[in-house]
Amino acid sequence: DVFGDLPAQRLYPAETFVSEYQYTRGDAAKLGLNSDDAVIEDSNLMIINGQCIQRGAVFAHGFVLKHTSELELGALFWSLRLWQQAGATIGGMAARGHGRLLLQLLADGFNQKKLCRQYVEYVRDNKKKAIAWLEDAWG
């Protein structure tokens, strides 16, 4: 389950977790051919580097929801759950493993699973009406 407690470790400032990375693009000269099957004599090796957040960094953030219904809370919790299941990435270079997050949501006083279930049931029950509204609004 993605919903849990924060780690008990001490939280450090953000700059503590900044690191650097470096990659190189594959060198077609090593193959001896380019896309036109012509011989390449010079290397086209490209060094790519940048800054990243180190593995294990903890981000703390929150949401302020005013006058929110249980259905809207369920939509938020369900959206966060789907985002986590889809890989939970932020920023660039996700294909290389950068930007993956593990969500730990603290929402004391709410039965998150129940609210998610109610939201999903509501969406299923109103699917045809929602599609008709979308087609009418933008069709």
OpenMM code with the backbone's topology and positions (N, CA, C; nanometers):
from openmm import Vec3, app, unit

residues = "ASP VAL PHE GLY ASP LEU PRO ALA GLN ARG LEU TYR PRO ALA GLU THR PHE VAL SER GLU TYR GLN TYR THR ARG GLY ASP ALA ALA LYS LEU GLY LEU ASN SER ASP ASP ALA VAL ILE GLU ASP SER ASN LEU MET ILE ILE ASN GLY GLN CYS ILE GLN ARG GLY ALA VAL PHE ALA HIS GLY PHE VAL LEU LYS HIS THR SER GLU LEU GLU LEU GLY ALA LEU PHE TRP SER LEU ARG LEU TRP GLN GLN ALA GLY ALA THR ILE GLY GLY MET ALA ALA ARG GLY HIS GLY ARG LEU LEU LEU GLN LEU LEU ALA ASP GLY PHE ASN GLN LYS LYS LEU CYS ARG GLN TYR VAL GLU TYR VAL ARG ASP ASN LYS LYS LYS ALA ILE ALA TRP LEU GLU ASP ALA TRP GLY".split()
positions = [
    Vec3(0.0846, -0.1185, 0.0000),
    Vec3(0.0000, 0.0000, 0.0000),
    Vec3(0.0884, 0.1238, 0.0000),
    Vec3(0.0550, 0.2230, -0.0801),
    Vec3(0.1375, 0.3432, -0.0917),
    Vec3(0.1196, 0.4372, 0.0263),
    Vec3(0.0193, 0.4189, 0.1047),
    Vec3(-0.0069, 0.5106, 0.2140),
    Vec3(0.0555, 0.4567, 0.3414),
    Vec3(0.1508, 0.5308, 0.3959),
    Vec3(0.2199, 0.4846, 0.5158),
    Vec3(0.2670, 0.6012, 0.5996),
    Vec3(0.3607, 0.5721, 0.6888),
    Vec3(0.4156, 0.6729, 0.7787),
    Vec3(0.5482, 0.7238, 0.7253),
    Vec3(0.5825, 0.8470, 0.7640),
    Vec3(0.7126, 0.9015, 0.7276),
    Vec3(0.8228, 0.8250, 0.7994),
    Vec3(0.9421, 0.8181, 0.7382),
    Vec3(1.0537, 0.7522, 0.8065),
    Vec3(1.0901, 0.8269, 0.9344),
    Vec3(1.1462, 0.7554, 1.0315),
    Vec3(1.1806, 0.8145, 1.1596),
    Vec3(1.3129, 0.8914, 1.1546),
    Vec3(1.3898, 0.8792, 1.0451),
    Vec3(1.5184, 0.9459, 1.0347),
    Vec3(1.5031, 1.0986, 1.0341),
    Vec3(1.6131, 1.1660, 1.0690),
    Vec3(1.6179, 1.3121, 1.0677),
    Vec3(1.6063, 1.3615, 0.9233),
    Vec3(1.5339, 1.4699, 0.9012),
    Vec3(1.5204, 1.5288, 0.7686),
    Vec3(1.6286, 1.6353, 0.7497),
    Vec3(1.7027, 1.6287, 0.6382),
    Vec3(1.8129, 1.7198, 0.6099),
    Vec3(1.7720, 1.8237, 0.5073),
    Vec3(1.8485, 1.9352, 0.4967),
    Vec3(1.8177, 2.0375, 0.3957),
    Vec3(1.8288, 1.9816, 0.2540),
    Vec3(1.7572, 2.0413, 0.1613),
    Vec3(1.7505, 1.9926, 0.0234),
    Vec3(1.8877, 1.9845, -0.0430),
    Vec3(1.9746, 2.0847, -0.0226),
    Vec3(2.1037, 2.0844, -0.0926),
    Vec3(2.1921, 1.9663, -0.0521),
    Vec3(2.1611, 1.9042, 0.0601),
    Vec3(2.2356, 1.7855, 0.1031),
    Vec3(2.2193, 1.6716, 0.0029),
    Vec3(2.1080, 1.6700, -0.0692),
    Vec3(2.0752, 1.5588, -0.1571),
    Vec3(2.1030, 1.5854, -0.3048),
    Vec3(2.1656, 1.6987, -0.3366),
    Vec3(2.1978, 1.7296, -0.4758),
    Vec3(2.3266, 1.6583, -0.5139),
    Vec3(2.3224, 1.5912, -0.6274),
    Vec3(2.4377, 1.5178, -0.6785),
    Vec3(2.4516, 1.5485, -0.8275),
    Vec3(2.5471, 1.4849, -0.8924),
    Vec3(2.5666, 1.5040, -1.0359),
    Vec3(2.5625, 1.3690, -1.1059),
    Vec3(2.5296, 1.3718, -1.2337),
    Vec3(2.5330, 1.2512, -1.3158),
    Vec3(2.6032, 1.2828, -1.4463),
    Vec3(2.6509, 1.1774, -1.5119),
    Vec3(2.7133, 1.1946, -1.6434),
    Vec3(2.6901, 1.0683, -1.7258),
    Vec3(2.6453, 1.0890, -1.8487),
    Vec3(2.6245, 0.9809, -1.9438),
    Vec3(2.6956, 1.0161, -2.0735),
    Vec3(2.7154, 0.9179, -2.1570),
    Vec3(2.7635, 0.9445, -2.2922),
    Vec3(2.6678, 0.8814, -2.3911),
    Vec3(2.6449, 0.9529, -2.4988),
    Vec3(2.5599, 0.9006, -2.6054),
    Vec3(2.6387, 0.7959, -2.6818),
    Vec3(2.5731, 0.6921, -2.7306),
    Vec3(2.6394, 0.5886, -2.8088),
    Vec3(2.7163, 0.6460, -2.9253),
    Vec3(2.8308, 0.5877, -2.9570),
    Vec3(2.9201, 0.6392, -3.0604),
    Vec3(2.9039, 0.5583, -3.1883),
    Vec3(2.8395, 0.6184, -3.2899),
    Vec3(2.8186, 0.5500, -3.4174),
    Vec3(2.9509, 0.5219, -3.4878),
    Vec3(3.0568, 0.5977, -3.4567),
    Vec3(3.1869, 0.5760, -3.5218),
    Vec3(3.2416, 0.4375, -3.4886),
    Vec3(3.2059, 0.3840, -3.3727),
    Vec3(3.2532, 0.2503, -3.3352),
    Vec3(3.1946, 0.1442, -3.4279),
    Vec3(3.0753, 0.1720, -3.4809),
    Vec3(3.0135, 0.0783, -3.5748),
    Vec3(3.0708, 0.0942, -3.7154),
    Vec3(3.1243, 0.2127, -3.7435),
    Vec3(3.1841, 0.2385, -3.8738),
    Vec3(3.0868, 0.2879, -3.9783),
    Vec3(2.9557, 0.2968, -3.9452),
    Vec3(2.8560, 0.3380, -4.0436),
    Vec3(2.7620, 0.4411, -3.9831),
    Vec3(2.7118, 0.5319, -4.0661),
    Vec3(2.6051, 0.6210, -4.0206),
    Vec3(2.4734, 0.5715, -4.0806),
    Vec3(2.3685, 0.6510, -4.0696),
    Vec3(2.2380, 0.6057, -4.1181),
    Vec3(2.2330, 0.5907, -4.2701),
    Vec3(2.3274, 0.6534, -4.3435),
    Vec3(2.3332, 0.6415, -4.4898),
    Vec3(2.4302, 0.5321, -4.5331),
    Vec3(2.4721, 0.4481, -4.4394),
    Vec3(2.5705, 0.3424, -4.4633),
    Vec3(2.7041, 0.3965, -4.5127),
    Vec3(2.7349, 0.5200, -4.4793),
    Vec3(2.8643, 0.5790, -4.5150),
    Vec3(2.9603, 0.5602, -4.3974),
    Vec3(3.0855, 0.5451, -4.4257),
    Vec3(3.1860, 0.5247, -4.3214),
    Vec3(3.2058, 0.6550, -4.2439),
    Vec3(3.2076, 0.6439, -4.1114),
    Vec3(3.2299, 0.7593, -4.0247),
    Vec3(3.3741, 0.7521, -3.9749),
    Vec3(3.4448, 0.8611, -3.9884),
    Vec3(3.5840, 0.8626, -3.9441),
    Vec3(3.5998, 0.9320, -3.8098),
    Vec3(3.5195, 1.0346, -3.7814),
    Vec3(3.5294, 1.1069, -3.6556),
    Vec3(3.4240, 1.0562, -3.5577),
    Vec3(3.4573, 1.0597, -3.4302),
    Vec3(3.3639, 1.0193, -3.3262),
    Vec3(3.2548, 1.1240, -3.3105),
    Vec3(3.1355, 1.0797, -3.2810),
    Vec3(3.0276, 1.1725, -3.2482),
    Vec3(2.9840, 1.1542, -3.1031),
    Vec3(3.0734, 1.1061, -3.0197),
    Vec3(3.0453, 1.0831, -2.8788),
    Vec3(3.0048, 1.2148, -2.8129),
    Vec3(2.8944, 1.2134, -2.7389),
    Vec3(2.8487, 1.3338, -2.6720),
    Vec3(2.8349, 1.3058, -2.5231),
    Vec3(2.8988, 1.3883, -2.4412),
    Vec3(2.8887, 1.3749, -2.2961),
    Vec3(2.7673, 1.4553, -2.2501),
    Vec3(2.6836, 1.3919, -2.1695),
    Vec3(2.5634, 1.4557, -2.1158),
    Vec3(2.5767, 1.4527, -1.9645),
    Vec3(2.5691, 1.5690, -1.8996),
    Vec3(2.5762, 1.5699, -1.7537),
    Vec3(2.4792, 1.6716, -1.6971),
    Vec3(2.4545, 1.6599, -1.5699),
    Vec3(2.3630, 1.7506, -1.5035),
    Vec3(2.3578, 1.7222, -1.3548),
    Vec3(2.2650, 1.7863, -1.2880),
    Vec3(2.2464, 1.7650, -1.1459),
    Vec3(2.1200, 1.6838, -1.1234),
    Vec3(2.1194, 1.6111, -1.0132),
    Vec3(2.0036, 1.5290, -0.9786),
    Vec3(1.9898, 1.5235, -0.8267),
    Vec3(1.8808, 1.4694, -0.7836),
    Vec3(1.8574, 1.4465, -0.6419),
    Vec3(1.8983, 1.3028, -0.6111),
    Vec3(1.9758, 1.2844, -0.5063),
    Vec3(2.0256, 1.1519, -0.4707),
    Vec3(1.9133, 1.0598, -0.4252),
    Vec3(1.9369, 0.9315, -0.4458),
    Vec3(1.8447, 0.8293, -0.3967),
    Vec3(1.8310, 0.8434, -0.2446),
    Vec3(1.7111, 0.8307, -0.1946),
    Vec3(1.6871, 0.8387, -0.0508),
    Vec3(1.6425, 0.9760, -0.0020),
    Vec3(1.6438, 1.0756, -0.0902),
    Vec3(1.5989, 1.2091, -0.0501),
    Vec3(1.4501, 1.2049, -0.0173),
    Vec3(1.4101, 1.2834, 0.0806),
    Vec3(1.2705, 1.2889, 0.1223),
    Vec3(1.2157, 1.4278, 0.0919),
    Vec3(1.1055, 1.4341, 0.0179),
    Vec3(1.0362, 1.5589, -0.0100),
    Vec3(0.9122, 1.5638, 0.0788),
    Vec3(0.8936, 1.6728, 0.1478),
    Vec3(0.7729, 1.6910, 0.2283),
    Vec3(0.6927, 1.8048, 0.1668),
    Vec3(0.5690, 1.7773, 0.1334),
    Vec3(0.4821, 1.8799, 0.0777),
    Vec3(0.3386, 1.8485, 0.1176),
    Vec3(0.2522, 1.9427, 0.0934),
    Vec3(0.1148, 1.9217, 0.1352),
    Vec3(0.0148, 1.9803, 0.0385),
    Vec3(-0.1100, 1.9505, 0.0640),
    Vec3(-0.2219, 2.0022, -0.0134),
    Vec3(-0.3145, 2.0757, 0.0833),
    Vec3(-0.3641, 2.1880, 0.0409),
    Vec3(-0.4640, 2.2607, 0.1188),
    Vec3(-0.5944, 2.2530, 0.0414),
    Vec3(-0.6904, 2.1852, 0.0980),
    Vec3(-0.8201, 2.1669, 0.0334),
    Vec3(-0.9261, 2.2321, 0.1208),
    Vec3(-0.9974, 2.3281, 0.0643),
    Vec3(-1.1008, 2.3986, 0.1391),
    Vec3(-1.2382, 2.3570, 0.0885),
    Vec3(-1.3281, 2.3334, 0.1812),
    Vec3(-1.4670, 2.2989, 0.1491),
    Vec3(-1.4722, 2.1799, 0.0529),
    Vec3(-1.3970, 2.0779, 0.0817),
    Vec3(-1.3837, 1.9621, -0.0062),
    Vec3(-1.4792, 1.8515, 0.0368),
    Vec3(-1.5446, 1.7918, -0.0602),
    Vec3(-1.6342, 1.6798, -0.0309),
    Vec3(-1.5533, 1.5511, -0.0193),
    Vec3(-1.6173, 1.4503, 0.0357),
    Vec3(-1.5516, 1.3192, 0.0442),
    Vec3(-1.5220, 1.2642, -0.0944),
    Vec3(-1.6087, 1.2936, -0.1903),
    Vec3(-1.5877, 1.2485, -0.3275),
    Vec3(-1.4615, 1.3133, -0.3863),
    Vec3(-1.4423, 1.4416, -0.3602),
    Vec3(-1.3233, 1.5117, -0.4090),
    Vec3(-1.1964, 1.4609, -0.3394),
    Vec3(-1.2054, 1.4315, -0.2118),
    Vec3(-1.0910, 1.3711, -0.1423),
    Vec3(-1.0581, 1.2347, -0.2022),
    Vec3(-1.1599, 1.1579, -0.2315),
    Vec3(-1.1386, 1.0286, -0.2960),
    Vec3(-1.0709, 1.0439, -0.4304),
    Vec3(-1.1091, 1.1477, -0.5073),
    Vec3(-1.0456, 1.1733, -0.6369),
    Vec3(-0.8977, 1.2056, -0.6180),
    Vec3(-0.8636, 1.2856, -0.5181),
    Vec3(-0.7235, 1.3183, -0.4910),
    Vec3(-0.6455, 1.1928, -0.4520),
    Vec3(-0.6976, 1.1175, -0.3563),
    Vec3(-0.6274, 0.9971, -0.3116),
    Vec3(-0.6127, 0.8964, -0.4257),
    Vec3(-0.7177, 0.8796, -0.5059),
    Vec3(-0.7127, 0.7856, -0.6178),
    Vec3(-0.6109, 0.8312, -0.7223),
    Vec3(-0.6084, 0.9613, -0.7515),
    Vec3(-0.5117, 1.0147, -0.8486),
    Vec3(-0.3694, 0.9925, -0.8023),
    Vec3(-0.3427, 1.0161, -0.6747),
    Vec3(-0.2081, 0.9933, -0.6219),
    Vec3(-0.1713, 0.8452, -0.6271),
    Vec3(-0.2674, 0.7599, -0.5997),
    Vec3(-0.2429, 0.6151, -0.6065),
    Vec3(-0.2104, 0.5728, -0.7498),
    Vec3(-0.2866, 0.6226, -0.8476),
    Vec3(-0.2602, 0.5890, -0.9884),
    Vec3(-0.1242, 0.6410, -1.0327),
    Vec3(-0.0890, 0.7609, -0.9893),
    Vec3(0.0414, 0.8184, -1.0229),
    Vec3(0.1536, 0.7317, -0.9676),
    Vec3(0.1382, 0.6842, -0.8442),
    Vec3(0.2396, 0.5959, -0.7849),
    Vec3(0.2495, 0.4657, -0.8639),
    Vec3(0.1381, 0.4081, -0.8994),
    Vec3(0.1377, 0.2818, -0.9737),
    Vec3(0.1977, 0.2973, -1.1131),
    Vec3(0.1920, 0.4179, -1.1702),
    Vec3(0.2459, 0.4430, -1.3035),
    Vec3(0.3948, 0.4785, -1.3009),
    Vec3(0.4561, 0.4734, -1.1837),
    Vec3(0.5991, 0.4997, -1.1746),
    Vec3(0.6351, 0.6219, -1.0934),
    Vec3(0.5402, 0.7103, -1.0699),
    Vec3(0.5592, 0.8275, -0.9842),
    Vec3(0.6875, 0.9029, -1.0161),
    Vec3(0.6961, 0.9549, -1.1380),
    Vec3(0.8168, 1.0280, -1.1762),
    Vec3(0.7895, 1.1768, -1.1865),
    Vec3(0.8953, 1.2540, -1.1578),
    Vec3(0.8935, 1.3983, -1.1782),
    Vec3(1.0213, 1.4345, -1.2522),
    Vec3(1.0178, 1.5432, -1.3266),
    Vec3(1.1378, 1.5888, -1.3952),
    Vec3(1.1705, 1.5054, -1.5176),
    Vec3(1.2891, 1.5309, -1.5725),
    Vec3(1.3321, 1.4628, -1.6935),
    Vec3(1.4139, 1.3386, -1.6653),
    Vec3(1.4515, 1.2695, -1.7715),
    Vec3(1.5382, 1.1518, -1.7686),
    Vec3(1.4754, 1.0327, -1.6935),
    Vec3(1.3430, 1.0261, -1.6894),
    Vec3(1.2763, 0.9157, -1.6213),
    Vec3(1.3120, 0.7816, -1.6848),
    Vec3(1.3366, 0.7795, -1.8149),
    Vec3(1.3715, 0.6550, -1.8824),
    Vec3(1.5044, 0.5988, -1.8328),
    Vec3(1.5891, 0.6835, -1.7786),
    Vec3(1.7179, 0.6398, -1.7234),
    Vec3(1.7098, 0.6150, -1.5730),
    Vec3(1.5906, 0.6245, -1.5176),
    Vec3(1.5737, 0.5963, -1.3750),
    Vec3(1.5679, 0.7192, -1.2868),
    Vec3(1.5801, 0.8366, -1.3446),
    Vec3(1.5742, 0.9584, -1.2640),
    Vec3(1.4297, 0.9955, -1.2328),
    Vec3(1.4100, 1.0612, -1.1206),
    Vec3(1.2808, 1.1192, -1.0879),
    Vec3(1.1777, 1.0256, -1.0303),
    Vec3(1.2130, 0.9018, -0.9984),
    Vec3(1.1146, 0.8100, -0.9404),
    Vec3(1.0968, 0.8401, -0.7926),
    Vec3(0.9728, 0.8456, -0.7508),
    Vec3(0.9418, 0.8750, -0.6110),
    Vec3(0.8594, 0.7630, -0.5501),
    Vec3(0.8731, 0.7479, -0.4206),
    Vec3(0.7880, 0.6568, -0.3440),
    Vec3(0.7005, 0.7439, -0.2558),
    Vec3(0.5735, 0.7456, -0.2832),
    Vec3(0.4785, 0.8297, -0.2120),
    Vec3(0.4448, 0.7694, -0.0770),
    Vec3(0.4533, 0.8507, 0.0252),
    Vec3(0.4057, 0.8132, 0.1584),
    Vec3(0.3123, 0.9235, 0.2031),
    Vec3(0.1842, 0.8977, 0.1946),
    Vec3(0.0819, 0.9989, 0.2182),
    Vec3(0.0307, 0.9905, 0.3610),
    Vec3(0.0373, 1.1030, 0.4309),
    Vec3(-0.0163, 1.1117, 0.5660),
    Vec3(-0.1462, 1.1901, 0.5608),
    Vec3(-0.2542, 1.1264, 0.5930),
    Vec3(-0.3849, 1.1929, 0.5930),
    Vec3(-0.4653, 1.1366, 0.7088),
    Vec3(-0.4200, 1.1710, 0.8280),
    Vec3(-0.4857, 1.1200, 0.9486),
    Vec3(-0.6325, 1.1608, 0.9513),
    Vec3(-0.7147, 1.0710, 0.9986),
    Vec3(-0.8564, 1.1004, 1.0130),
    Vec3(-0.9391, 1.0666, 0.8904),
    Vec3(-0.8744, 1.0189, 0.7847),
    Vec3(-0.9473, 0.9832, 0.6635),
    Vec3(-0.9275, 0.8356, 0.6334),
    Vec3(-1.0345, 0.7691, 0.5973),
    Vec3(-1.0263, 0.6318, 0.5515),
    Vec3(-1.0013, 0.6377, 0.4003),
    Vec3(-0.8734, 0.6421, 0.3643),
    Vec3(-0.8349, 0.6654, 0.2253),
    Vec3(-0.8862, 0.5571, 0.1314),
    Vec3(-0.8769, 0.4329, 0.1727),
    Vec3(-0.9230, 0.3234, 0.0866),
    Vec3(-1.0729, 0.3340, 0.0607),
    Vec3(-1.1484, 0.3672, 0.1639),
    Vec3(-1.2933, 0.3820, 0.1490),
    Vec3(-1.3252, 0.4985, 0.0545),
    Vec3(-1.2552, 0.6118, 0.0714),
    Vec3(-1.2796, 0.7279, -0.0135),
    Vec3(-1.2428, 0.6988, -0.1593),
    Vec3(-1.1340, 0.6260, -0.1808),
    Vec3(-1.0957, 0.5859, -0.3173),
    Vec3(-1.2026, 0.4974, -0.3785),
    Vec3(-1.2495, 0.4011, -0.3019),
    Vec3(-1.3518, 0.3082, -0.3500),
    Vec3(-1.4800, 0.3833, -0.3872),
    Vec3(-1.5219, 0.4784, -0.3021),
    Vec3(-1.6428, 0.5565, -0.3300),
    Vec3(-1.6255, 0.6384, -0.4576),
    Vec3(-1.5079, 0.6966, -0.4769),
    Vec3(-1.4833, 0.7763, -0.5967),
    Vec3(-1.4887, 0.6895, -0.7217),
    Vec3(-1.4234, 0.5742, -0.7189),
    Vec3(-1.4217, 0.4843, -0.8351),
    Vec3(-1.5639, 0.4382, -0.8672),
    Vec3(-1.6414, 0.4051, -0.7668),
    Vec3(-1.7805, 0.3641, -0.7892),
    Vec3(-1.8619, 0.4784, -0.8509),
    Vec3(-1.8415, 0.5997, -0.8022),
    Vec3(-1.9118, 0.7157, -0.8565),
    Vec3(-1.8778, 0.7353, -1.0049),
    Vec3(-1.7501, 0.7253, -1.0374),
    Vec3(-1.7071, 0.7425, -1.1767),
    Vec3(-1.7689, 0.6344, -1.2647),
    Vec3(-1.7656, 0.5103, -1.2183),
    Vec3(-1.8258, 0.4010, -1.2968),
    Vec3(-1.9751, 0.4221, -1.3171),
    Vec3(-2.0436, 0.4654, -1.2119),
    Vec3(-2.1886, 0.4861, -1.2202),
    Vec3(-2.2255, 0.6027, -1.3113),
    Vec3(-2.1358, 0.6984, -1.3284),
    Vec3(-2.1654, 0.8192, -1.4056),
    Vec3(-2.0858, 0.8296, -1.5351),
    Vec3(-2.0269, 0.7201, -1.5790),
    Vec3(-1.9409, 0.7204, -1.6976),
    Vec3(-2.0150, 0.7722, -1.8219),
    Vec3(-2.1331, 0.7200, -1.8477),
    Vec3(-2.2067, 0.7599, -1.9683),
    Vec3(-2.2441, 0.9079, -1.9656),
    Vec3(-2.2857, 0.9572, -1.8489),
    Vec3(-2.3201, 1.0991, -1.8368),
    Vec3(-2.1957, 1.1861, -1.8560),
    Vec3(-2.0838, 1.1425, -1.8034),
    Vec3(-1.9594, 1.2200, -1.8170),
    Vec3(-1.9141, 1.2252, -1.9625),
    Vec3(-1.9227, 1.1122, -2.0318),
    Vec3(-1.8843, 1.1083, -2.1741),
    Vec3(-1.9771, 1.1979, -2.2554),
    Vec3(-2.1057, 1.1927, -2.2283),
    Vec3(-2.2012, 1.2758, -2.3005),
    Vec3(-2.1730, 1.4244, -2.2755),
    Vec3(-2.1402, 1.4602, -2.1528),
    Vec3(-2.1074, 1.5997, -2.1220),
    Vec3(-1.9816, 1.6445, -2.1964),
    Vec3(-1.8790, 1.5602, -2.1968),
    Vec3(-1.7548, 1.5929, -2.2682),
    Vec3(-1.7801, 1.6101, -2.4180),
    Vec3(-1.8576, 1.5202, -2.4763),
    Vec3(-1.8880, 1.5306, -2.6192),
    Vec3(-1.9689, 1.6567, -2.6485),
    Vec3(-2.0603, 1.6913, -2.5597),
    Vec3(-2.1395, 1.8119, -2.5790),
    Vec3(-2.0530, 1.9387, -2.5634),
    Vec3(-1.9626, 1.9365, -2.4681),
    Vec3(-1.8787, 2.0540, -2.4405),
    Vec3(-1.7701, 2.0728, -2.5450),
    Vec3(-1.7096, 1.9634, -2.5933),
    Vec3(-1.5949, 1.9751, -2.6833),
    Vec3(-1.6083, 1.8911, -2.8109),
    Vec3(-1.7237, 1.8305, -2.8322),
    Vec3(-1.7425, 1.7439, -2.9465),
    Vec3(-1.7671, 1.8156, -3.0710),
] * unit.nanometer
topology = app.Topology()
chain = topology.addChain("A")
for resn in residues:
    res = topology.addResidue(resn, chain)
    for name in ("N", "CA", "C"):
        topology.addAtom(name, app.Element.getBySymbol(name[0]), res)
